[in-house]
Amino acid sequence: MAELPGSVLFACTMNAVRSPMAEAILKYLHGHRIYVDSCGVRAGAVDQLAIAVLDEIGIGMSRHRPKTFEDLEDEFFDLVISL
């Protein structure tokens, strides 16, 4: 198995659908081994459809609150993925 990055940031436009879904999935798969976060260029509203879709496969995202780059607690990531 390839070495995992220590931290991953997913970024998209409003941190309402794509990046929080990616964050939730990666946390589900490797959350205790990797620091995972997400943000957007602008903060949008939580997308209820995205929450429902992940709920169907047993991944919780209902506690997600959209945030921007300025809201991040950490500024250094091993891997940044733009969606």
Secondary structure as a PSIPRED ss2 file (coil, helix, strand):
# PSIPRED VFORMAT (PSIPRED V4.0)

   1 M C   1.000  0.000  0.000
   2 A C   1.000  0.000  0.000
   3 E C   1.000  0.000  0.000
   4 L C   1.000  0.000  0.000
   5 P C   1.000  0.000  0.000
   6 G C   1.000  0.000  0.000
   7 S E   0.000  0.000  1.000
   8 V E   0.000  0.000  1.000
   9 L E   0.000  0.000  1.000
  10 F E   0.000  0.000  1.000
  11 A E   0.000  0.000  1.000
  12 C E   0.000  0.000  1.000
  13 T C   1.000  0.000  0.000
  14 M C   1.000  0.000  0.000
  15 N C   1.000  0.000  0.000
  16 A C   1.000  0.000  0.000
  17 V C   1.000  0.000  0.000
  18 R H   0.000  1.000  0.000
  19 S H   0.000  1.000  0.000
  20 P H   0.000  1.000  0.000
  21 M H   0.000  1.000  0.000
  22 A H   0.000  1.000  0.000
  23 E H   0.000  1.000  0.000
  24 A H   0.000  1.000  0.000
  25 I H   0.000  1.000  0.000
  26 L H   0.000  1.000  0.000
  27 K H   0.000  1.000  0.000
  28 Y H   0.000  1.000  0.000
  29 L H   0.000  1.000  0.000
  30 H H   0.000  1.000  0.000
  31 G C   1.000  0.000  0.000
  32 H C   1.000  0.000  0.000
  33 R C   1.000  0.000  0.000
  34 I C   1.000  0.000  0.000
  35 Y E   0.000  0.000  1.000
  36 V E   0.000  0.000  1.000
  37 D E   0.000  0.000  1.000
  38 S E   0.000  0.000  1.000
  39 C E   0.000  0.000  1.000
  40 G E   0.000  0.000  1.000
  41 V C   1.000  0.000  0.000
  42 R C   1.000  0.000  0.000
  43 A C   1.000  0.000  0.000
  44 G C   1.000  0.000  0.000
  45 A C   1.000  0.000  0.000
  46 V C   1.000  0.000  0.000
  47 D C   1.000  0.000  0.000
  48 Q H   0.000  1.000  0.000
  49 L H   0.000  1.000  0.000
  50 A H   0.000  1.000  0.000
  51 I H   0.000  1.000  0.000
  52 A H   0.000  1.000  0.000
  53 V H   0.000  1.000  0.000
  54 L H   0.000  1.000  0.000
  55 D H   0.000  1.000  0.000
  56 E H   0.000  1.000  0.000
  57 I C   1.000  0.000  0.000
  58 G C   1.000  0.000  0.000
  59 I C   1.000  0.000  0.000
  60 G C   1.000  0.000  0.000
  61 M C   1.000  0.000  0.000
  62 S C   1.000  0.000  0.000
  63 R C   1.000  0.000  0.000
  64 H C   1.000  0.000  0.000
  65 R C   1.000  0.000  0.000
  66 P C   1.000  0.000  0.000
  67 K C   1.000  0.000  0.000
  68 T E   0.000  0.000  1.000
  69 F H   0.000  1.000  0.000
  70 E H   0.000  1.000  0.000
  71 D H   0.000  1.000  0.000
  72 L C   1.000  0.000  0.000
  73 E C   1.000  0.000  0.000
  74 D C   1.000  0.000  0.000
  75 E C   1.000  0.000  0.000
  76 F C   1.000  0.000  0.000
  77 F C   1.000  0.000  0.000
  78 D C   1.000  0.000  0.000
  79 L E   0.000  0.000  1.000
  80 V E   0.000  0.000  1.000
  81 I E   0.000  0.000  1.000
  82 S E   0.000  0.000  1.000
  83 L C   1.000  0.000  0.000
